Amino acid sequence: MPSVAVLLPFIAIALLVAITPGPGIFYIAARTIDGGLEEGLSSSAGLGLGGLVHVIGGAVGISTLVMASAEAFTVLKIAGAFYLIWLGVKSWQSARTVSPNVVRKTGAGQAFRQGILVEALNPKTAAFFLAFIPHFVDLAKDVAMQFIVLGLISVALNTGVDLVVAYWAAKVRSGFAGRPALLVRMRQASGAIICGLGAALLFARRSA
């Protein structure tokens, strides 16, 4: 278990990283605007569980192997990118096929599963954990356990921020409920944002 002297600065830095706008925050905002608060919250939980995949993978060395292999990194990156693009296209197409004042129901369960896949298929998350957490690990103690504990803290902070983002994104969506045309454009923008996240991942490079 990391000491308090390690935990305090780690939490401070991890919180700063969590509140910094990034792909996860944009994804949650887009999903919430497209599908409503329930799906936004479910997507947040899904991203959290997907993040745990990388934490466990890093603790047992799987993520290190993926990052060390150019082929494995590329396969995971392409799979994650095209999955995001597919989700974005679906969101764009549904913007006009569903009544603007009706929340498009992907379903909380499906949104949760999609969130898991989006995060689990993102090699940049693995790269982040492998680059960030080891700075706070004491090599004289159980490294794997420290990695898991610190990873859980980081994922919890990220998920907490995502839940807040989902709540406020739902507020924004409700504010435009009386303007159907604008709501359609917001849904289309959400789909475009998700596609953009996929495209950005597609061009991501493996760290040296």
Residue pairs with C-beta under 8 A, 6 or more apart in sequence:
1 145
1 146
1 149
2 10
2 136
2 137
2 138
2 146
2 149
2 150
3 138
6 136
6 138
7 153
9 136
10 136
10 150
10 153
11 153
11 157
14 132
14 153
14 154
14 157
15 157
17 132
17 154
17 158
18 154
18 157
18 158
18 160
18 161
19 161
23 122
23 124
23 197
23 200
23 201
24 47
24 119
24 158
24 162
25 161
25 162
25 165
26 193
26 197
27 43
27 47
27 84
27 118
27 193
27 194
27 197
28 40
28 43
28 44
28 47
28 162
28 165
28 166
28 169
29 40
29 165
29 166
29 169
29 190
29 193
30 91
30 189
30 190
30 191
30 193
30 194
31 39
31 40
31 43
31 91
31 111
31 115
31 166
31 190
31 194
32 39
32 40
32 43
32 165
32 166
32 169
32 170
32 173
33 169
33 172
33 173
33 186
33 187
33 189
33 190
34 91
34 94
34 95
34 104
34 187
34 190
34 191
35 103
35 104
35 105
35 106
35 111
36 103
36 104
36 105
36 170
36 173
37 166
37 167
37 170
38 108
38 111
39 103
39 105
39 106
39 107
39 108
39 111
40 111
40 165
40 166
40 167
40 169
40 170
41 108
41 163
41 166
42 108
42 109
42 111
42 112
42 115
43 111
43 112
43 114
43 115
43 162
43 166
44 115
44 159
44 162
44 163
44 165
44 166
45 112
45 115
45 159
46 111
46 112
46 113
46 114
46 115
46 116
46 117
46 118
46 119
47 115
47 116
47 118
47 119
47 158
47 159
47 162
48 115
48 119
48 155
48 156
48 158
48 159
48 162
49 112
49 115
49 116
49 119
50 115
50 116
50 117
50 118
50 119
50 120
50 122
50 125
51 119
51 125
51 151
51 154
51 155
51 158
51 159
52 151
52 152
52 155
53 116
53 119
53 120
54 63
54 119
54 120
54 125
54 126
54 129
54 151
55 129
55 147
55 148
55 151
55 152
55 154
55 155
56 62
56 148
56 151
57 63
57 66
57 126
58 64
58 126
58 129
58 130
58 133
58 147
58 151
59 144
59 145
59 147
59 148
59 151
60 144
63 126
63 129
63 130
64 130
65 72
66 72
66 73
66 76
66 123
66 126
67 73
67 123
67 126
67 127
67 130
67 206
67 207
70 206
73 123
73 206
74 206
76 121
76 122
76 123
77 123
77 201
77 202
77 204
78 202
79 121
80 117
80 118
80 121
80 122
80 123
80 198
80 201
81 198
81 199
81 201
81 202
82 198
82 202
83 117
83 118
83 121
83 198
84 118
84 194
84 195
84 197
84 198
84 201
85 194
85 195
85 198
85 199
85 202
86 198
87 114
87 118
87 194
87 198
88 191
88 192
88 193
88 194
88 195
88 196
88 197
88 198
89 191
89 195
90 191
91 104
91 187
91 188
91 190
91 191
91 194
92 187
92 188
92 191
92 192
92 195
93 191
94 104
94 187
94 191
95 184
95 185
95 187
95 188
95 190
95 191
96 184
96 188
98 104
99 180
100 180
100 181
100 183
100 184
100 187
101 177
101 180
101 183
104 187
106 114
119 125
122 201
123 204
123 206
124 201
124 204
127 206
127 207
129 147
129 151
129 154
131 207
132 154
133 147
133 150
133 151
133 154
134 147
136 146
136 150
137 143
137 146
137 147
137 150
138 146
173 183
173 186
176 182
176 183
176 186
177 183
